[in-house]
Amino acid sequence: MDLAELKRIRKENMLAHKKKKREYYLKQKLAKQQANNAPVRPEIDYFKELNGDFFTQKIKEIAKKQKSHVDSRKDKIVQKIKDYKEQKQKYYEENREKRLQYDKEYREKKKEDLREYRREYYQRNREKILQKQREKRKQLKSSNGK
């Protein structure tokens, strides 16, 4: 046997295995549904469902169902959004002092951190900064002296 023949046999075996696996899965699913007394849905033939003009009709039908579902829930959704806004407003009013205090502490902490950073930065780069200032002064003297 050559490599192509082995690949073909392997592919066939894999497809057969997948088919058995799928059948087992569907059988177990059906048994589980029957055990739970869930209504058994008829199997869908997708080739027939998605073929030709019937496909476009099916898509339109699905879109209509989705739109009607959203429309039927529109009032509930709007009410939930309104409730959330009211709840948020109430929370902010109740915790206004806490927020203001936190904001003040946060700003002070950031200011202190910035001061500390600047202090450390100037200490680390003091010599470089002084050297740059000396060079600028020399350039100013030489340009003014000419």
C-alpha positions as CSV (number, residue, x, y, z in Angstrom):
1,M,0.0,0.0,0.0
2,D,1.2,3.5,-0.8
3,L,0.8,6.6,1.2
4,A,-2.3,7.9,-0.7
5,E,-4.1,4.6,-0.1
6,L,-3.3,4.8,3.6
7,K,-4.6,8.3,3.8
8,R,-7.8,7.4,2.1
9,I,-8.4,4.4,4.4
10,R,-7.6,6.6,7.4
11,K,-10.1,9.3,6.2
12,E,-12.8,6.7,5.6
13,N,-12.3,5.2,9.1
14,M,-12.3,8.7,10.7
15,L,-15.6,9.5,8.9
16,A,-17.2,6.2,10.0
17,H,-16.0,6.9,13.5
18,K,-17.5,10.4,13.5
19,K,-20.8,9.0,12.1
20,K,-21.0,6.4,14.9
21,K,-20.1,9.1,17.5
22,R,-22.8,11.4,16.2
23,E,-25.4,8.6,16.2
24,Y,-24.5,7.7,19.7
25,Y,-24.7,11.3,20.8
26,L,-28.2,11.7,19.2
27,K,-29.4,8.5,20.7
28,Q,-28.2,9.6,24.2
29,K,-29.8,13.0,23.7
30,L,-33.1,11.5,22.8
31,A,-33.0,9.1,25.8
32,K,-32.2,12.0,28.1
33,Q,-35.1,14.1,26.7
34,Q,-37.5,11.2,27.1
35,A,-36.3,10.6,30.7
36,N,-36.9,14.3,31.5
37,N,-40.3,14.1,29.8
38,A,-39.3,16.9,27.5
39,P,-41.2,17.3,24.3
40,V,-39.4,15.6,21.5
41,R,-38.8,18.0,18.6
42,P,-38.9,16.6,15.1
43,E,-35.6,16.3,13.3
44,I,-34.9,19.0,10.8
45,D,-33.8,18.2,7.3
46,Y,-31.4,21.1,6.7
47,F,-30.8,20.3,3.1
48,K,-34.5,20.7,2.4
49,E,-34.9,23.7,4.7
50,L,-32.0,25.7,3.3
51,N,-32.6,24.9,-0.4
52,G,-33.8,27.4,-3.0
53,D,-36.5,30.1,-2.5
54,F,-37.6,28.4,0.7
55,F,-34.4,29.6,2.3
56,T,-35.2,33.3,1.7
57,Q,-38.7,32.7,3.1
58,K,-37.3,31.0,6.1
59,I,-34.9,33.9,6.8
60,K,-37.7,36.5,6.5
61,E,-39.8,34.4,8.8
62,I,-37.1,34.2,11.4
63,A,-36.4,38.0,11.1
64,K,-40.1,38.7,11.7
65,K,-40.2,36.4,14.7
66,Q,-37.1,38.1,16.2
67,K,-38.6,41.6,15.5
68,S,-41.9,40.7,17.1
69,H,-40.1,39.3,20.1
70,V,-38.1,42.4,20.6
71,D,-41.1,44.6,20.1
72,S,-43.1,42.6,22.7
73,R,-40.3,43.1,25.2
74,K,-39.6,46.8,24.3
75,D,-41.7,48.1,27.2
76,K,-39.9,45.9,29.7
77,I,-36.5,46.8,28.3
78,V,-37.3,50.6,28.5
79,Q,-38.6,50.2,32.0
80,K,-35.4,48.3,33.1
81,I,-33.2,51.1,31.6
82,K,-35.3,53.7,33.4
83,D,-35.1,51.8,36.7
84,Y,-31.4,51.5,36.4
85,K,-31.0,55.2,35.8
86,E,-33.1,56.0,38.8
87,Q,-31.2,53.5,40.9
88,K,-27.9,55.0,39.8
89,Q,-29.1,58.6,40.5
90,K,-30.3,57.5,43.9
91,Y,-26.9,55.8,44.7
92,Y,-25.0,58.9,43.6
93,E,-27.2,61.2,45.8
94,E,-26.9,58.9,48.8
95,N,-23.1,58.6,48.5
96,R,-22.3,62.1,47.3
97,E,-20.2,63.0,50.4
98,K,-18.3,59.7,50.2
99,R,-17.5,60.3,46.5
100,L,-16.4,63.9,47.1
101,Q,-14.2,62.8,50.0
102,Y,-12.7,60.1,47.9
103,D,-12.1,62.4,44.9
104,K,-10.4,64.9,47.2
105,E,-8.2,62.2,48.8
106,Y,-7.4,60.9,45.3
107,R,-6.4,64.3,44.0
108,E,-4.2,65.0,47.0
109,K,-2.6,61.6,46.7
110,K,-1.9,62.2,43.0
111,K,-0.4,65.6,43.8
112,E,1.8,64.1,46.4
113,D,2.9,61.3,44.1
114,L,3.7,63.9,41.4
115,R,5.8,66.0,43.8
116,E,7.6,62.9,45.0
117,Y,8.3,61.8,41.4
118,R,9.6,65.3,40.5
119,R,11.8,65.3,43.5
120,E,13.3,61.9,42.6
121,Y,13.6,62.9,39.0
122,Y,15.5,66.0,39.7
123,Q,17.8,64.2,42.2
124,R,18.6,61.5,39.6
125,N,19.1,63.9,36.7
126,R,20.5,66.9,38.6
127,E,23.9,66.8,37.0
128,K,22.4,66.4,33.5
129,I,20.0,69.3,34.1
130,L,22.7,71.6,35.5
131,Q,25.0,70.7,32.5
132,K,22.2,71.6,30.0
133,Q,21.6,74.9,31.8
134,R,25.3,75.8,31.7
135,E,25.4,75.0,28.0
136,K,22.4,77.3,27.3
137,R,24.0,80.1,29.3
138,K,27.2,79.7,27.3
139,Q,25.3,79.9,24.1
140,L,23.4,82.9,25.2
141,K,26.6,84.7,26.3
142,S,28.3,83.8,23.0
143,S,25.3,85.0,20.9
144,N,25.0,88.2,23.0
145,G,28.7,88.9,22.9
146,K,29.0,88.8,19.1
